[in-house]
């Protein structure tokens, strides 16, 4: 069961496609820094049709998802090495995070890990600058999400 709006988003630390550590808590606001809203997008696997389409759609709208107020973080259960090749092939210039090992721990924390398939479902969480989940959607692995819904949720913050 996916976590719901209104709860504190579980913090995590994952490697991106360049081997750098990314922490969700790094985007929280403080007295000295304003922070960023985060669109946390879980997807099953790199190089698959629906996933590639979704992540390329984000790439094509990148200024709306990576700016002074918003950061997108895309998470899959692929290794960082796979994500590096995928990001280079598709021109994805935003963080692709590896929930590879321990396999699926972050996906499980958000309630979007499919134990039978061994991968994340298509879960999206809009998290505000205080770390509170403000909007969620979880689709079946085969069902693409609508980017307009993410933007609507961000505009409501």
Backbone as JSON Lines, residues from 0, in Angstrom:
{"i":0,"aa":"X","n":[0.84,-1.18,0.0],"ca":[0.0,0.0,0.0],"c":[0.88,1.24,0.0]}
{"i":1,"aa":"X","n":[0.69,2.12,-0.98],"ca":[1.5,3.33,-1.1],"c":[1.21,4.3,0.03]}
{"i":2,"aa":"X","n":[2.24,5.05,0.43],"ca":[2.01,6.08,1.44],"c":[1.07,7.14,0.87]}
{"i":3,"aa":"X","n":[0.4,7.83,1.75],"ca":[-0.64,8.77,1.33],"c":[-0.22,10.21,1.56]}
{"i":4,"aa":"X","n":[-0.95,11.11,0.94],"ca":[-0.73,12.54,1.13],"c":[-0.94,12.88,2.61]}
{"i":5,"aa":"X","n":[-0.14,13.83,3.08],"ca":[-0.26,14.29,4.46],"c":[0.79,13.71,5.4]}
{"i":6,"aa":"X","n":[1.52,12.68,4.97],"ca":[2.55,12.09,5.82],"c":[3.93,12.65,5.47]}
{"i":7,"aa":"X","n":[4.84,12.53,6.42],"ca":[6.23,12.91,6.14],"c":[6.83,11.87,5.19]}
{"i":8,"aa":"X","n":[7.43,12.34,4.13],"ca":[8.05,11.44,3.15],"c":[9.25,10.73,3.78]}
{"i":9,"aa":"X","n":[9.33,9.42,3.63],"ca":[10.51,8.71,4.15],"c":[11.79,9.24,3.5]}
{"i":10,"aa":"X","n":[12.75,9.59,4.32],"ca":[14.03,10.07,3.79],"c":[14.8,8.88,3.21]}
{"i":11,"aa":"X","n":[15.69,9.18,2.32],"ca":[16.53,8.13,1.72],"c":[17.82,8.75,1.21]}
{"i":12,"aa":"X","n":[18.76,7.87,0.92],"ca":[20.03,8.23,0.32],"c":[20.31,7.18,-0.75]}
{"i":13,"aa":"X","n":[20.33,7.6,-2.02],"ca":[20.57,6.69,-3.14],"c":[21.62,7.29,-4.07]}
{"i":14,"aa":"X","n":[22.3,6.42,-4.81],"ca":[23.26,6.88,-5.81],"c":[22.53,7.21,-7.1]}
{"i":15,"aa":"X","n":[23.0,8.3,-7.74],"ca":[22.45,8.65,-9.05],"c":[23.27,7.97,-10.15]}
{"i":16,"aa":"X","n":[22.96,8.3,-11.39],"ca":[23.61,7.66,-12.53],"c":[25.1,8.0,-12.63]}
{"i":17,"aa":"X","n":[25.57,8.98,-11.83],"ca":[26.98,9.34,-11.83],"c":[27.69,8.84,-10.58]}
{"i":18,"aa":"X","n":[27.0,8.04,-9.77],"ca":[27.59,7.49,-8.55],"c":[27.57,8.45,-7.38]}
{"i":19,"aa":"X","n":[26.9,9.6,-7.52],"ca":[26.82,10.58,-6.44],"c":[25.63,10.26,-5.53]}
{"i":20,"aa":"X","n":[25.8,10.5,-4.23],"ca":[24.72,10.26,-3.28],"c":[23.73,11.42,-3.31]}
{"i":21,"aa":"X","n":[22.46,11.07,-3.35],"ca":[21.39,12.06,-3.33],"c":[20.48,11.7,-2.15]}
{"i":22,"aa":"X","n":[20.21,12.7,-1.3],"ca":[19.32,12.51,-0.15],"c":[18.07,13.35,-0.35]}
{"i":23,"aa":"X","n":[16.94,12.78,-0.07],"ca":[15.7,13.54,-0.16],"c":[15.76,14.74,0.78]}
{"i":24,"aa":"X","n":[16.29,14.55,1.96],"ca":[16.34,15.62,2.97],"c":[17.17,16.82,2.51]}
{"i":25,"aa":"X","n":[18.03,16.65,1.52],"ca":[18.82,17.77,1.0],"c":[17.95,18.84,0.36]}
{"i":26,"aa":"X","n":[16.71,18.51,0.01],"ca":[15.83,19.45,-0.67],"c":[14.86,20.15,0.3]}
{"i":27,"aa":"X","n":[14.91,19.79,1.58],"ca":[14.03,20.42,2.56],"c":[14.49,21.84,2.85]}
{"i":28,"aa":"X","n":[13.53,22.7,3.08],"ca":[13.84,24.08,3.42],"c":[14.34,24.2,4.85]}
{"i":29,"aa":"X","n":[15.06,25.28,5.1],"ca":[15.57,25.56,6.44],"c":[15.62,27.07,6.62]}
{"i":30,"aa":"X","n":[16.12,27.51,7.75],"ca":[16.25,28.96,8.0],"c":[17.23,29.61,7.04]}
{"i":31,"aa":"X","n":[18.21,28.85,6.56],"ca":[19.24,29.42,5.69],"c":[19.04,29.1,4.21]}
{"i":32,"aa":"X","n":[18.18,28.14,3.9],"ca":[17.96,27.77,2.5],"c":[16.47,27.53,2.27]}
{"i":33,"aa":"X","n":[15.95,28.0,1.13],"ca":[14.5,27.88,0.9],"c":[14.01,26.47,0.58]}
{"i":34,"aa":"X","n":[14.87,25.59,0.11],"ca":[14.47,24.23,-0.25],"c":[13.76,24.18,-1.59]}
{"i":35,"aa":"X","n":[13.37,22.97,-1.96],"ca":[12.67,22.74,-3.22],"c":[11.56,21.72,-2.99]}
{"i":36,"aa":"X","n":[10.48,21.88,-3.75],"ca":[9.48,20.82,-3.82],"c":[10.09,19.7,-4.66]}
{"i":37,"aa":"X","n":[9.71,18.48,-4.37],"ca":[10.28,17.33,-5.09],"c":[9.16,16.52,-5.74]}
{"i":38,"aa":"X","n":[9.37,16.18,-7.01],"ca":[8.52,15.2,-7.67],"c":[9.34,13.91,-7.67]}
{"i":39,"aa":"X","n":[8.9,12.95,-6.86],"ca":[9.58,11.67,-6.73],"c":[8.84,10.67,-7.59]}
{"i":40,"aa":"X","n":[9.49,10.22,-8.64],"ca":[8.86,9.39,-9.66],"c":[9.52,8.0,-9.66]}
{"i":41,"aa":"X","n":[8.78,6.98,-9.27],"ca":[9.27,5.6,-9.32],"c":[8.86,4.99,-10.65]}
{"i":42,"aa":"X","n":[9.77,4.24,-11.26],"ca":[9.46,3.55,-12.51],"c":[10.1,2.17,-12.49]}
{"i":43,"aa":"X","n":[9.53,1.2,-13.23],"ca":[10.03,-0.18,-13.15],"c":[11.48,-0.37,-13.61]}
{"i":44,"aa":"X","n":[11.76,-0.13,-14.87],"ca":[13.11,-0.41,-15.39],"c":[13.48,0.51,-16.54]}
{"i":45,"aa":"X","n":[14.76,0.84,-16.61],"ca":[15.3,1.58,-17.75],"c":[15.17,0.73,-19.02]}
{"i":46,"aa":"X","n":[15.15,1.4,-20.14],"ca":[15.15,0.77,-21.47],"c":[13.87,0.02,-21.8]}
{"i":47,"aa":"X","n":[12.8,0.23,-21.03],"ca":[11.52,-0.38,-21.39],"c":[10.65,0.7,-22.02]}
{"i":48,"aa":"X","n":[9.7,0.29,-22.83],"ca":[8.92,1.22,-23.64],"c":[8.21,2.31,-22.88]}
{"i":49,"aa":"X","n":[7.35,1.95,-21.93],"ca":[6.57,2.95,-21.21],"c":[7.49,3.83,-20.36]}
{"i":50,"aa":"X","n":[8.47,3.23,-19.71],"ca":[9.4,4.0,-18.87],"c":[10.18,5.01,-19.7]}
{"i":51,"aa":"X","n":[10.69,4.58,-20.82],"ca":[11.44,5.48,-21.69],"c":[10.55,6.64,-22.14]}
{"i":52,"aa":"X","n":[9.32,6.32,-22.53],"ca":[8.39,7.37,-22.95],"c":[8.12,8.38,-21.85]}
{"i":53,"aa":"X","n":[7.87,7.9,-20.64],"ca":[7.59,8.8,-19.52],"c":[8.79,9.68,-19.19]}
{"i":54,"aa":"X","n":[9.97,9.07,-19.1],"ca":[11.15,9.84,-18.7],"c":[11.58,10.82,-19.78]}
{"i":55,"aa":"X","n":[11.37,10.47,-21.05],"ca":[11.66,11.41,-22.14],"c":[10.64,12.55,-22.15]}
{"i":56,"aa":"X","n":[9.41,12.29,-21.76],"ca":[8.41,13.36,-21.65],"c":[8.83,14.34,-20.56]}
{"i":57,"aa":"X","n":[9.36,13.84,-19.45],"ca":[9.88,14.73,-18.4],"c":[11.04,15.53,-18.96]}
{"i":58,"aa":"X","n":[11.95,14.87,-19.67],"ca":[13.1,15.56,-20.29],"c":[12.62,16.71,-21.17]}
{"i":59,"aa":"X","n":[11.57,16.47,-21.94],"ca":[11.07,17.48,-22.87],"c":[10.41,18.66,-22.17]}
{"i":60,"aa":"X","n":[10.02,18.48,-20.92],"ca":[9.4,19.55,-20.11],"c":[10.3,19.93,-18.93]}
{"i":61,"aa":"X","n":[11.59,19.65,-19.04],"ca":[12.51,19.75,-17.9],"c":[12.47,21.08,-17.15]}
{"i":62,"aa":"X","n":[12.39,22.24,-17.79],"ca":[12.36,23.48,-17.01],"c":[11.18,23.57,-16.03]}
{"i":63,"aa":"X","n":[10.15,22.8,-16.27],"ca":[9.01,22.8,-15.35],"c":[9.25,21.87,-14.16]}
{"i":64,"aa":"X","n":[10.24,20.96,-14.29],"ca":[10.5,19.96,-13.25],"c":[11.84,20.14,-12.54]}
{"i":65,"aa":"X","n":[12.72,20.93,-13.1],"ca":[14.0,21.22,-12.46],"c":[14.23,22.72,-12.6]}
{"i":66,"aa":"X","n":[14.03,23.42,-11.48],"ca":[14.2,24.87,-11.46],"c":[14.47,25.3,-10.02]}
{"i":67,"aa":"X","n":[14.37,26.58,-9.75],"ca":[14.66,27.08,-8.4],"c":[13.67,26.58,-7.35]}
{"i":68,"aa":"X","n":[12.52,26.11,-7.78],"ca":[11.46,25.73,-6.85],"c":[11.17,24.22,-6.83]}
{"i":69,"aa":"X","n":[11.61,23.5,-7.88],"ca":[11.23,22.08,-8.03],"c":[12.44,21.25,-8.44]}
{"i":70,"aa":"X","n":[12.48,20.02,-7.93],"ca":[13.48,19.03,-8.36],"c":[12.78,17.71,-8.62]}
{"i":71,"aa":"X","n":[13.02,17.13,-9.79],"ca":[12.5,15.79,-10.06],"c":[13.57,14.78,-9.71]}
{"i":72,"aa":"X","n":[13.16,13.68,-9.1],"ca":[14.04,12.56,-8.79],"c":[13.33,11.31,-9.3]}
{"i":73,"aa":"X","n":[13.96,10.6,-10.23],"ca":[13.38,9.39,-10.79],"c":[14.11,8.18,-10.22]}
{"i":74,"aa":"X","n":[13.35,7.22,-9.71],"ca":[13.93,6.07,-8.99],"c":[13.51,4.77,-9.66]}
{"i":75,"aa":"X","n":[14.5,3.9,-9.92],"ca":[14.2,2.55,-10.4],"c":[15.08,1.56,-9.63]}
{"i":76,"aa":"X","n":[14.86,0.3,-9.87],"ca":[15.64,-0.74,-9.21],"c":[16.81,-1.2,-10.06]}
{"i":77,"aa":"X","n":[17.15,-0.42,-11.08],"ca":[18.32,-0.69,-11.91],"c":[19.6,-0.29,-11.17]}
{"i":78,"aa":"X","n":[20.73,-0.81,-11.63],"ca":[22.02,-0.42,-11.06],"c":[22.4,0.98,-11.55]}
{"i":79,"aa":"X","n":[23.28,1.67,-10.82],"ca":[23.73,2.99,-11.29],"c":[24.38,2.93,-12.67]}
{"i":80,"aa":"X","n":[25.04,1.82,-12.98],"ca":[25.71,1.69,-14.27],"c":[24.7,1.63,-15.41]}
{"i":81,"aa":"X","n":[23.62,0.9,-15.19],"ca":[22.55,0.83,-16.18],"c":[21.93,2.21,-16.36]}
{"i":82,"aa":"X","n":[21.7,2.91,-15.26],"ca":[21.09,4.24,-15.32],"c":[21.99,5.24,-16.05]}
{"i":83,"aa":"X","n":[23.29,5.08,-15.91],"ca":[24.23,5.98,-16.6],"c":[24.1,5.82,-18.11]}
{"i":84,"aa":"X","n":[24.09,4.58,-18.58],"ca":[23.96,4.32,-20.02],"c":[22.6,4.8,-20.52]}
{"i":85,"aa":"X","n":[21.56,4.52,-19.75],"ca":[20.21,4.94,-20.12],"c":[20.12,6.47,-20.22]}
{"i":86,"aa":"X","n":[20.67,7.17,-19.24],"ca":[20.59,8.64,-19.25],"c":[21.37,9.22,-20.43]}
{"i":87,"aa":"X","n":[22.52,8.63,-20.74],"ca":[23.31,9.1,-21.89],"c":[22.59,8.84,-23.2]}
{"i":88,"aa":"X","n":[22.02,7.65,-23.34],"ca":[21.32,7.29,-24.58],"c":[20.11,8.17,-24.83]}
{"i":89,"aa":"X","n":[19.36,8.49,-23.77],"ca":[18.11,9.23,-23.92],"c":[18.25,10.73,-23.62]}
{"i":90,"aa":"X","n":[19.45,11.18,-23.24],"ca":[19.64,12.6,-22.94],"c":[18.89,13.06,-21.7]}
{"i":91,"aa":"X","n":[18.9,12.23,-20.67],"ca":[18.18,12.53,-19.42],"c":[19.13,13.23,-18.46]}
{"i":92,"aa":"X","n":[18.98,14.54,-18.35],"ca":[19.9,15.36,-17.55],"c":[19.33,15.7,-16.18]}
{"i":93,"aa":"X","n":[18.67,14.77,-15.57],"ca":[18.17,14.94,-14.21],"c":[18.49,13.67,-13.45]}
{"i":94,"aa":"X","n":[18.42,13.69,-12.11],"ca":[18.85,12.52,-11.34],"c":[17.99,11.28,-11.56]}
{"i":95,"aa":"X","n":[18.66,10.22,-11.98],"ca":[18.08,8.88,-12.02],"c":[18.71,8.13,-10.86]}
{"i":96,"aa":"X","n":[17.91,7.74,-9.9],"ca":[18.43,7.15,-8.67],"c":[18.25,5.64,-8.66]}
{"i":97,"aa":"X","n":[19.27,4.96,-8.15],"ca":[19.3,3.5,-8.13],"c":[18.88,2.95,-6.77]}
{"i":98,"aa":"X","n":[17.75,2.25,-6.78],"ca":[17.24,1.54,-5.59],"c":[17.58,0.05,-5.75]}
{"i":99,"aa":"X","n":[18.81,-0.18,-6.22],"ca":[19.25,-1.52,-6.58],"c":[19.62,-2.37,-5.37]}
{"i":100,"aa":"X","n":[20.38,-1.75,-4.43],"ca":[20.82,-2.54,-3.27],"c":[20.88,-1.67,-2.04]}
{"i":101,"aa":"X","n":[20.32,-2.1,-0.93],"ca":[19.49,-3.29,-0.82],"c":[18.26,-3.17,-1.73]}
{"i":102,"aa":"X","n":[18.05,-4.19,-2.49],"ca":[17.1,-4.18,-3.6],"c":[15.7,-3.74,-3.17]}
{"i":103,"aa":"X","n":[15.3,-2.57,-3.68],"ca":[13.94,-2.1,-3.49],"c":[13.61,-1.51,-2.13]}
{"i":104,"aa":"X","n":[14.61,-1.23,-1.29],"ca":[14.31,-0.71,0.05],"c":[13.51,0.6,0.03]}
{"i":105,"aa":"X","n":[13.9,1.53,-0.83],"ca":[13.19,2.81,-0.88],"c":[11.81,2.62,-1.51]}
{"i":106,"aa":"X","n":[11.73,1.82,-2.56],"ca":[10.43,1.52,-3.18],"c":[9.48,0.91,-2.15]}
{"i":107,"aa":"X","n":[9.99,0.03,-1.32],"ca":[9.17,-0.58,-0.27],"c":[8.73,0.47,0.75]}
{"i":108,"aa":"X","n":[9.64,1.38,1.13],"ca":[9.31,2.41,2.11],"c":[8.15,3.29,1.63]}
{"i":109,"aa":"X","n":[8.05,3.46,0.32],"ca":[6.97,4.26,-0.26],"c":[5.76,3.4,-0.65]}
{"i":110,"aa":"X","n":[5.87,2.09,-0.46],"ca":[4.75,1.19,-0.74],"c":[4.5,0.93,-2.2]}
{"i":111,"aa":"X","n":[5.54,1.03,-3.03],"ca":[5.35,0.84,-4.47],"c":[6.22,-0.28,-5.06]}
{"i":112,"aa":"X","n":[6.76,-1.14,-4.21],"ca":[7.57,-2.26,-4.72],"c":[6.68,-3.45,-5.0]}
{"i":113,"aa":"X","n":[6.75,-3.98,-6.2],"ca":[6.0,-5.17,-6.6],"c":[6.88,-6.38,-6.33]}
{"i":114,"aa":"X","n":[6.59,-7.11,-5.25],"ca":[7.41,-8.25,-4.83],"c":[7.44,-9.34,-5.91]}
{"i":115,"aa":"X","n":[6.34,-9.56,-6.59],"ca":[6.28,-10.61,-7.61],"c":[7.13,-10.32,-8.82]}
{"i":116,"aa":"X","n":[7.21,-9.06,-9.2],"ca":[7.98,-8.66,-10.38],"c":[9.39,-8.19,-10.03]}
{"i":117,"aa":"X","n":[9.62,-7.88,-8.75],"ca":[10.96,-7.45,-8.32],"c":[11.32,-6.05,-8.75]}
{"i":118,"aa":"X","n":[10.31,-5.19,-8.91],"ca":[10.59,-3.82,-9.34],"c":[9.55,-2.87,-8.78]}
{"i":119,"aa":"X","n":[9.82,-1.58,-8.93],"ca":[8.89,-0.55,-8.49],"c":[7.71,-0.45,-9.45]}
{"i":120,"aa":"X","n":[6.56,-0.13,-8.91],"ca":[5.41,0.22,-9.73],"c":[5.57,1.68,-10.15]}
{"i":121,"aa":"X","n":[4.65,2.19,-10.93],"ca":[4.69,3.58,-11.38],"c":[4.04,4.48,-10.33]}
{"i":122,"aa":"X","n":[4.8,4.79,-9.31],"ca":[4.32,5.66,-8.25],"c":[4.94,7.03,-8.34]}
{"i":123,"aa":"X","n":[4.14,8.06,-8.11],"ca":[4.64,9.44,-8.11],"c":[4.18,10.11,-6.83]}
{"i":124,"aa":"X","n":[5.1,10.84,-6.21],"ca":[4.83,11.55,-4.96],"c":[5.32,12.98,-5.1]}
{"i":125,"aa":"X","n":[4.44,13.94,-4.9],"ca":[4.84,15.35,-4.86],"c":[5.04,15.69,-3.4]}
{"i":126,"aa":"X","n":[6.27,16.13,-3.08],"ca":[6.68,16.37,-1.7],"c":[7.03,17.86,-1.57]}
{"i":127,"aa":"X","n":[6.46,18.51,-0.57],"ca":[6.71,19.95,-0.41],"c":[8.06,20.21,0.26]}
{"i":128,"aa":"X","n":[8.38,21.48,0.41],"ca":[9.69,21.89,0.93],"c":[9.91,21.52,2.39]}
{"i":129,"aa":"X","n":[8.84,21.16,3.09],"ca":[8.96,20.7,4.47],"c":[9.06,19.18,4.57]}
{"i":130,"aa":"X","n":[9.01,18.49,3.41],"ca":[9.13,17.04,3.41],"c":[7.81,16.31,3.57]}
{"i":131,"aa":"X","n":[6.69,16.99,3.36],"ca":[5.37,16.38,3.49],"c":[4.86,15.97,2.11]}
{"i":132,"aa":"X","n":[4.36,14.75,2.01],"ca":[3.76,14.29,0.76],"c":[2.45,15.04,0.57]}
{"i":133,"aa":"X","n":[2.31,15.71,-0.56],"ca":[1.12,16.51,-0.83],"c":[0.22,15.9,-1.9]}
{"i":134,"aa":"X","n":[0.74,14.98,-2.7],"ca":[-0.05,14.38,-3.78],"c":[0.61,13.07,-4.18]}
{"i":135,"aa":"X","n":[-0.2,12.08,-4.5],"ca":[0.34,10.79,-4.94],"c":[-0.53,10.21,-6.05]}
{"i":136,"aa":"X","n":[0.09,9.37,-6.85],"ca":[-0.63,8.55,-7.82],"c":[0.22,7.3,-8.03]}
{"i":137,"aa":"X","n":[-0.45,6.15,-8.11],"ca":[0.23,4.89,-8.4],"c":[-0.52,4.22,-9.53]}
{"i":138,"aa":"X","n":[0.19,3.96,-10.61],"ca":[-0.38,3.28,-11.76],"c":[0.19,1.87,-11.87]}
{"i":139,"aa":"X","n":[-0.53,1.02,-12.57],"ca":[-0.02,-0.32,-12.87],"c":[1.26,-0.19,-13.7]}
{"i":140,"aa":"X","n":[2.08,-1.19,-13.65],"ca":[3.36,-1.16,-14.36],"c":[3.18,-0.84,-15.84]}
{"i":141,"aa":"X","n":[2.11,-1.29,-16.44],"ca":[1.91,-1.08,-17.88],"c":[1.24,0.25,-18.23]}
{"i":142,"aa":"X","n":[0.8,1.02,-17.23],"ca":[0.03,2.25,-17.49],"c":[0.86,3.51,-17.26]}
{"i":143,"aa":"X","n":[1.07,4.27,-18.33],"ca":[1.81,5.53,-18.24],"c":[1.03,6.55,-17.42]}
{"i":144,"aa":"X","n":[1.76,7.48,-16.81],"ca":[1.16,8.56,-16.04],"c":[1.04,9.81,-16.9]}
{"i":145,"aa":"X","n":[0.22,10.75,-16.45],"ca":[-0.02,12.0,-17.14],"c":[0.79,13.11,-16.47]}
{"i":146,"aa":"X","n":[1.78,13.67,-17.17],"ca":[2.61,14.73,-16.6],"c":[1.8,15.96,-16.2]}
{"i":147,"aa":"X","n":[0.7,16.2,-16.87],"ca":[-0.13,17.36,-16.54],"c":[-0.63,17.28,-15.1]}
{"i":148,"aa":"X","n":[-0.85,16.05,-14.62],"ca":[-1.31,15.88,-13.23],"c":[-0.21,16.29,-12.24]}
{"i":149,"aa":"X","n":[1.06,15.98,-12.55],"ca":[2.17,16.39,-11.67],"c":[2.21,17.92,-11.59]}
{"i":150,"aa":"X","n":[2.1,18.54,-12.77],"ca":[2.19,20.01,-12.83],"c":[1.03,20.66,-12.08]}
{"i":151,"aa":"X","n":[-0.15,20.08,-12.18],"ca":[-1.31,20.59,-11.45],"c":[-1.06,20.51,-9.95]}
{"i":152,"aa":"X","n":[-0.5,19.38,-9.5],"ca":[-0.2,19.2,-8.07],"c":[0.86,20.18,-7.61]}
{"i":153,"aa":"X","n":[1.89,20.42,-8.43],"ca":[2.94,21.38,-8.07],"c":[2.37,22.8,-7.99]}
{"i":154,"aa":"X","n":[1.51,23.14,-8.92],"ca":[0.94,24.49,-8.94],"c":[0.05,24.73,-7.73]}
{"i":155,"aa":"X","n":[-0.47,23.67,-7.13],"ca":[-1.34,23.8,-5.96],"c":[-0.54,24.06,-4.67]}
{"i":156,"aa":"X","n":[0.77,23.86,-4.71],"ca":[1.6,24.08,-3.5],"c":[1.79,25.55,-3.19]}
